[in-house]
Amino acid sequence: METAVARPTALEVARPWYRRRQVNRIVHALLVYALVIPGAILLALPFYWMASTALKDPKHIFLIPPEWIPNPMRWENFWEGWTKYVPFTLYLRNSLIITVGNILGNLFSCSLAAYGFARLRARGKNFLFMLVLGTMMLPGMVTLIPQYVLFSMIKWTDTFLPLMVPAWFGWPLFIFLLRQFFMTIPRELDDAARIDGCSTWGILWRIILPLSGPALATVVVFGFVGNWNNFLGPLVYLRDNDLYTLALGLMRFQGVQGNMQFHYMMAVATLTVLPIIILFFIAQRYFVQGIVMSGIKG
């Protein structure tokens, strides 16, 4: 009588393949982390050195070997550096006025232009869009002097107007990003809205913009970083110290006390960079999604 041979079960047959796949995942994760972690450390190292210097006693700043963890930590450096020599609170207000005004202008004007390029039908629309993209190839230095001459002729120098009004007339990069994102939204939604009696403006405000949160968040992040860090524009147009932004305030502080009070300089610089970092971490998910979705459809 022949003995029955035990056949391997389906789980036993699939197990080697499953193990290979699991090993591949682990190796892939290790390789990714091996590349990402050193890069992250290199990118974070300057900010960590700035923050640690902001907490140090002046005698411990230039020690060799360097002192990476301040001992003792002087938290009062932030308050003293912010209030002792230069009115940074006033400069913070000025930076917020310019930055928020530019963000609102970019959202309004670029949404309208992008909506027209993405959803409306007009003869020569694609040519005009290429013309808008062509302006991105012009370096800012080329238009700086003509803009300054124009604004000085209409008496806008030494005011916030040259730094805020252009944002209400569109920005090519933001128009491109929003236009690309708007084109990923199905046109069937427009048709359904028109059947229900919705106007062109209603489609924009009630359908397109509510569905474009990631793209709008991308515009907000780019606009905030660009205007918050803007140094050349305020340097060219602003003369009154009471109108200075944080970027110019740091320059003024460096000229007054920065070389002697290095810990105060780093403390103020840390406080200046902090809003950008907080905004990026808050809007990171929407920011990445907006960049990815903007490139799906051309």
Stockholm file with secondary structure:
# STOCKHOLM 1.0

chainA/1-298         METAVARPTALEVARPWYRRRQVNRIVHALLVYALVIPGAILLALPFYWMASTALKDPKHIFLIPPEWIPNPMRWENFWEGWTKYVPFTLYLRNSLIITVGNILGNLFSCSLAAYGFARLRARGKNFLFMLVLGTMMLPGMVTLIPQYVLFSMIKWTDTFLPLMVPAWFGWPLFIFLLRQFFMTIPRELDDAARIDGCSTWGILWRIILPLSGPALATVVVFGFVGNWNNFLGPLVYLRDNDLYTLALGLMRFQGVQGNMQFHYMMAVATLTVLPIIILFFIAQRYFVQGIVMSGIKG
#=GR chainA/1-298 SS CCCCCCCCCHHHHHHHHHHHHHHHHHHHHHHHHHHHHHHHHHHHHHHHHHHHHHTSCGGGTTCSSCCSSCSSCCTHHHHHHHHSSSCHHHHHHHHHHHHHHHHHHHHHHHHHHHHHHHHCCCTTHHHHHHHHHHGGGSCHHHHHHHHHHHHHHTTCTTSSHHHHGGGGGCCHHHHHHHHHHHTTSCTHHHHHHHHTTCCHHHHIIIIITTTCHHHHHHHHHHHHHHHHSCCHHHHHHCCSGGGCCHHHHHHHHIIIIITTCHHHHHHHHHHHHHHHHHHHHHHHHHHHHHHHHHTTCC
#=GC SS_cons         CCCCCCCCCHHHHHHHHHHHHHHHHHHHHHHHHHHHHHHHHHHHHHHHHHHHHHTSCGGGTTCSSCCSSCSSCCTHHHHHHHHSSSCHHHHHHHHHHHHHHHHHHHHHHHHHHHHHHHHCCCTTHHHHHHHHHHGGGSCHHHHHHHHHHHHHHTTCTTSSHHHHGGGGGCCHHHHHHHHHHHTTSCTHHHHHHHHTTCCHHHHIIIIITTTCHHHHHHHHHHHHHHHHSCCHHHHHHCCSGGGCCHHHHHHHHIIIIITTCHHHHHHHHHHHHHHHHHHHHHHHHHHHHHHHHHTTCC
//
